[in-house]
Amino acid sequence: MVSDNIHPLPPEQPKGGLSSLNLTHLAYALYALGFLTGGFLAIATLASVVLLYVKRSDVAGTIYAVHFDWLLRTFWWALLWLAISAIATLLFIGWLGILATVIWVLYRLIRGWLLLLENKAPTTYE
């Protein structure tokens, strides 16, 4: 479990590419772009997920790894709940599940990104 009492990160030296901090901001931005366009640019969210999996080993053991896990869990849980809610719309109760999932994803995007800006990691229980 990650403590809220995390010390600021030392400056990271990029190795010919984007730094881990910039990669994490890019992942949040792509995810948010796909989400906030109502799925119109869902390819952006998928690009974020691919980026997170491809660069996961580069951030292992850092605060950014927690953000990567946070975004990946958000994606997979949201996908599950949207699928269940879509099926439940046949019973006319799925719209509540879709609304709850949208609010939950929005909360996790905002919360995670704000914590990244503060050099903190989200905890599992947030």
Backbone as a ProteinNet text record, in pm:
[ID]
protein_1_A
[PRIMARY]
MVSDNIHPLPPEQPKGGLSSLNLTHLAYALYALGFLTGGFLAIATLASVVLLYVKRSDVAGTIYAVHFDWLLRTFWWALLWLAISAIATLLFIGWLGILATVIWVLYRLIRGWLLLLENKAPTTYE
[TERTIARY]
84	0	88.2	51.5	130.3	81.6	174	142	111.1	30	4.6	124.4	220.4	334.8	454.3	434.5	538.6	622.4	753.2	843.8	845.5	875.1	881.7	984.1	956.6	1043.3	1168.7	1280.3	1399.9	1381	1448.8	1432.4	1477.1	1398.8	1427.1	1495.9	1594.6	1665.4	1606.1	1538.7	1483.3	1594	1566.4	1664.5	1624.9	1634.6	1605.5	1458	1371.3	1227.4	1157.4	1030.1	953.5	989.1	991.5	1015	892.8	910.5	798.5	685.6	720.7	618.8	538.9	608.4	539.6	456.5	507.5	430.2	301	310.9	192.7	91.8	138.6	47.8	-17.1	61.6	8.8	-98	-73.2	-171.6	-302.5	-293.1	-414	-484.6	-408	-468.1	-539.9	-476.5	-540.4	-666.8	-657.2	-773.9	-887.4	-855.7	-957.2	-1017.1	-934.4	-984.3	-1088.1	-1056.8	-1152.6	-1278.3	-1262	-1375.9	-1464.1	-1403.6	-1480.3	-1549.1	-1507.5	-1577.6	-1689.4	-1721.8	-1832	-1804.8	-1678.5	-1642.5	-1621.9	-1649.8	-1630.1	-1484.5	-1394.7	-1251.9	-1202.7	-1276.5	-1241.9	-1104.1	-1057.9	-923.9	-818.2	-846	-752	-741	-852.8	-850.4	-778.1	-803.7	-733.6	-584	-547.8	-406.1	-342.7	-417.4	-368	-341.2	-433.7	-418.4	-297.9	-281.3	-165.2	-36.5	-33.1	83.7	115.8	13.2	33.1	94.3	46.6	102.1	243.3	268	399	506.3	473.9	572.2	570	490.8	476.4	609.9	693.4	821.9	917.3	902.1	989.4	965.9	846.8	813.8	806.3	840.5	832	912.6	851.8	918.4	914.1	841.8	831.5	686.9	668.3	533.4	445.1	507	429.8	368.7	432.6	377.4	241.5	225.3	97.5	-7.9	30.2	-63.1	-99.9	-2.4	-30.4	-132.7	-109.4	-203.8	-340.9	-344.5	-468.8	-550	-483.2	-553.4	-596.9	-512.2	-549.7	-667.4	-667.4	-781.8	-908.1	-893.9	-1008.8	-1065.7	-979.8	-1025.5	-1098.4	-1036.3	-1095	-1223	-1225.6	-1348.7	-1460.6	-1426.1	-1527.7	-1583.4	-1496.3	-1541.4	-1636.4	-1601.1	-1688.5	-1824.6	-1824.6	-1951	-2034.3	-1968.6	-2045.5	-2107.8	-2037.4	-2093.5	-2213.2	-2198.7	-2310.4	-2428.2	-2399.4	-2505.8	-2574.5	-2496	-2554.9	-2653.5	-2616.6	-2708.4	-2831.5	-2809.3	-2919.5	-3014	-2972.6	-3065.1	-3185	-3169.5	-3283.6	-3392.4	-3352.4	-3447.4	-3479.6	-3431.3	-3455.4	-3391.2	-3292.9	-3222.4	-3074.7	-3030.9	-2890.8	-2843	-2934.6	-2893.9	-2836.5	-2888.2	-2832.8	-2689.1	-2663.7	-2528.7	-2432.9	-2479.5	-2396.3	-2363.9	-2463.9	-2441.6	-2344	-2361.2	-2270.9	-2128.5	-2113.1	-1979.7	-1913.5	-1989.3	-1934.8	-1887.5	-1966.3	-1927.6	-1803.3	-1797.1	-1682.5	-1554.4	-1561.4	-1443.7	-1399	-1492.4	-1458.8	-1388.9	-1441.3	-1378.3	-1234.8	-1214.4	-1081	-983.3	-1029.3	-941.6	-897.5	-993.6	-961.4	-874.2	-912	-837.2	-694.4	-679.4	-546.9	-458.1	-513.6	-434.4	-393.1	-483.9	-447.7	-338	-345.7	-240.4	-107.6	-110.7	11.2	74	-8	42.7	105.5	61.9	117.1	231.3	274.6	377.6	337.1	211.3	160.7	100.6	88.9	29.8	-110.8	-203.7	-336.6	-327.3	-411.7	-415.6	-526.5	-521.7	-620.3	-758.9	-770.1	-900.3	-962.3	-905.4	-962.7	-1062.9
-118	0	123.9	223.3	343.9	446.6	508.3	607.8	741.9	822.7	958.7	1048.7	998.1	1076.1	1049.9	1061	1032.7	1157.4	1136.7	1248.1	1282.1	1408.6	1445.7	1358.7	1335.7	1250.4	1324.7	1253.9	1317.9	1340.7	1440.5	1462.8	1339.8	1305.1	1186.5	1227.9	1153.1	1178.9	1092.7	1153.9	1073.6	1005.3	885.7	809.4	812.9	926.2	936.2	935.1	946.1	946.4	1029.5	1005.8	1077.3	1026.5	1116.1	1074	999.1	927.9	853.4	947.8	1065.5	1164.5	1204	1235.2	1275.4	1161.3	1038.6	923.1	908.3	929.7	916.6	1025.8	1148.9	1257.5	1225.3	1172.5	1136.2	1027.7	929.8	822.6	879.3	966.7	1029.5	1112	1188.8	1274.9	1192.1	1085	1001	935.2	885.4	821.3	922.8	1041.6	1145.7	1189.1	1199.7	1239	1139.9	1013	911.7	911.2	930.9	927.5	1050.8	1167.7	1292.5	1318.3	1248.4	1262	1159.4	1095.5	999.2	876.6	842.2	725.5	756.1	880.1	918.4	898.8	929.6	907.2	794.7	685.7	572	517.4	541.1	496.9	561.3	681.5	747.6	670.2	623.5	544.3	412.4	349.9	225.7	249.7	363.2	398.8	416.6	474.2	489.8	354.2	261.4	127.3	55.8	66.5	5.6	68.2	200.9	271.9	224.2	209.7	165.9	26.6	-64.1	-199.8	-204.2	-128.9	-131	-69.6	37.9	109.5	69.9	-29	-70.2	-109.1	-181.3	-224.5	-107.1	-0.2	116.5	192	181.1	256	167.5	40.3	-53.9	-2.3	-9.4	32.1	181.4	256.1	400.5	436.4	559.9	609.4	602.1	611	608.9	471.7	367.4	232.5	222.3	290.1	289.5	360.7	470.9	542.1	455.7	383.1	293.5	188.6	127.2	26.3	87.4	209.1	281.5	297.5	343.2	364.1	231.9	130.9	1.1	-60.6	-51.6	-103.2	-24.6	106	189.1	142.9	120.5	78.1	-55.8	-156.9	-290.9	-299	-233.5	-234.6	-158	-45	32.5	-49.4	-118	-201.4	-311	-374.7	-478.4	-421.8	-310.7	-254.4	-196.3	-141.2	-92.9	-209.2	-320.4	-437.7	-492.4	-504.9	-553.2	-455.9	-327.3	-226.2	-226.6	-248.1	-252.6	-368.8	-482	-596.7	-565.7	-497.6	-465.9	-360.6	-289.8	-193.4	-264.3	-391.9	-469.9	-479.7	-468.6	-470.5	-328.2	-230.7	-88.7	-40	-112.4	-64.8	-38.3	-71	-56.9	86	178.1	318.7	371.6	322.5	363.7	313.4	192.3	136.7	211.8	248	325.7	461.2	527.9	657.1	644.6	542.5	522.1	494.8	418.1	388.3	513.3	595.5	719.8	811.3	824.5	909.3	853.8	721.8	657.7	678	660.3	679.3	824.2	916.9	1058.7	1091.2	1039.5	1059.4	1006.3	884.2	822.9	896.1	946.4	1025.5	1153.4	1224.2	1351.3	1325.8	1231.5	1202.1	1158.4	1066.9	1017.4	1125.5	1206.3	1310.7	1417.7	1453.2	1550.4	1496.2	1368.7	1308.3	1305.1	1280.4	1283.7	1422.2	1525.1	1662.4	1695.9	1625.3	1644.6	1547.3	1469.1	1366.7	1262.9	1226.4	1123.6	1011.2	897.7	781.7	758.5	719.7	683.1	552.4	539.4	414.7	327.4	203.5	107	140.9	200.8	221.8	355.8	431.7	563	549.1
0	0	0	-77.6	-91	9.7	75.7	176.9	111.4	179.3	131.8	160.3	233.6	275.5	183.8	54.4	-42.5	-63.3	-65.9	-89.4	-237.1	-269.4	-411.3	-484.5	-610.4	-690.4	-732.5	-741.3	-795.2	-944.2	-1000.3	-1143.7	-1222.1	-1319.9	-1399.7	-1528.6	-1568.1	-1692.8	-1803.1	-1901.8	-2009.6	-2089.9	-2138	-2215.2	-2363	-2424	-2566	-2599.9	-2504.5	-2529.7	-2425	-2411	-2310.4	-2171.8	-2075.2	-1937.5	-1886.5	-1777.2	-1718.4	-1679.7	-1630.2	-1594	-1717.4	-1826.6	-1949.1	-2007.3	-1999.1	-2046.1	-1966.3	-1836.5	-1751.5	-1783	-1802.8	-1842.5	-1977.8	-2070.8	-2202.2	-2189.7	-2103.5	-2083.5	-2027.9	-1927.6	-1873.1	-1981.1	-2058.8	-2161.2	-2268.7	-2315	-2416.1	-2362.4	-2240.2	-2178.6	-2166.5	-2115.2	-2096.9	-2230.8	-2333.3	-2465.6	-2516.2	-2505.7	-2548.9	-2464.9	-2335.4	-2243.5	-2259.7	-2264	-2266.9	-2400.5	-2505.8	-2633.6	-2645.6	-2534.9	-2532.8	-2618.3	-2630.8	-2710.1	-2857.2	-2898.2	-3037.9	-3077.4	-2986.9	-3008.9	-2917.6	-2915.3	-2830	-2862.9	-2984.1	-3022.6	-2932.4	-2882.2	-2791.5	-2660.2	-2608.9	-2486	-2510.6	-2623	-2656.3	-2673.7	-2732	-2746.1	-2609	-2515.9	-2379.4	-2315.8	-2331.8	-2273.6	-2335.7	-2467.1	-2532.6	-2480	-2470.7	-2416.9	-2275.4	-2193.6	-2055.2	-2049.1	-2132.4	-2131.4	-2190.4	-2297.6	-2362.8	-2272.3	-2203.9	-2122.8	-1976.1	-1941.6	-1800.9	-1737.6	-1809.5	-1753.7	-1734.2	-1812.5	-1799.4	-1669.7	-1614.1	-1492.3	-1368.5	-1384.2	-1271.8	-1152.6	-1035.7	-913.3	-886.6	-969	-948.4	-912.4	-876.1	-845.8	-970.8	-1087.2	-1211.8	-1237.8	-1189.1	-1204.3	-1136.1	-1023.3	-952	-1036.6	-1101.2	-1189.4	-1310.3	-1364.9	-1477.3	-1434.3	-1318.3	-1267.2	-1242.8	-1188.9	-1161.3	-1289.9	-1396	-1522.7	-1585.7	-1577.7	-1634.4	-1560.1	-1427.3	-1350.1	-1383	-1397.7	-1434.2	-1567.6	-1665.4	-1798	-1792	-1732.5	-1734.1	-1651.3	-1534.4	-1454.6	-1525.2	-1587	-1659.1	-1776.1	-1847.1	-1958.6	-1910.2	-1799.3	-1742.9	-1704.6	-1629.7	-1582.8	-1696.3	-1798.2	-1913.9	-1990.2	-2001.6	-2069.2	-1992.4	-1861.2	-1778.2	-1786.9	-1782	-1788.9	-1925.1	-2030.7	-2164.9	-2175.6	-2118.8	-2118.3	-2033.3	-1920.6	-1829.3	-1887	-1991.7	-2053	-2113.4	-2142.9	-2192.5	-2085.5	-1959.4	-1847.9	-1799.7	-1873.7	-1845.3	-1715.6	-1663.8	-1544.6	-1573.8	-1693.7	-1729.5	-1737.6	-1764.7	-1776.8	-1646.3	-1534.7	-1405.1	-1389.1	-1434.1	-1428.7	-1519.2	-1636.1	-1728.1	-1667.7	-1611.5	-1547.4	-1430.8	-1347.5	-1233.6	-1281.6	-1387.4	-1440.4	-1495.8	-1567.6	-1622.4	-1509.7	-1406.7	-1292.8	-1224.1	-1207	-1141.9	-1222.8	-1355.1	-1440.3	-1435.7	-1443.3	-1437	-1305.3	-1195.1	-1064	-1064.8	-1116.2	-1113.5	-1203.9	-1316.5	-1403.1	-1333.3	-1277.3	-1210.2	-1087.6	-1004.3	-881.5	-912.2	-1007.1	-1042.3	-1100.7	-1189.8	-1254.1	-1152.8	-1062.2	-958	-867.1	-832.7	-750.6	-825.3	-955.7	-1035.9	-1032.3	-1041.7	-1037	-901.5	-796.7	-662.9	-632.8	-732.4	-714.4	-610.1	-609.3	-519	-601.5	-538.3	-605.3	-550.5	-638.2	-588.3	-510.7	-410.9	-335.8	-390.3	-360.4	-410.3	-362.2	-246.2	-183.8	-217.1	-307.7	-341.3	-451.8
[MASK]
++++++++++++++++++++++++++++++++++++++++++++++++++++++++++++++++++++++++++++++++++++++++++++++++++++++++++++++++++++++++++++++

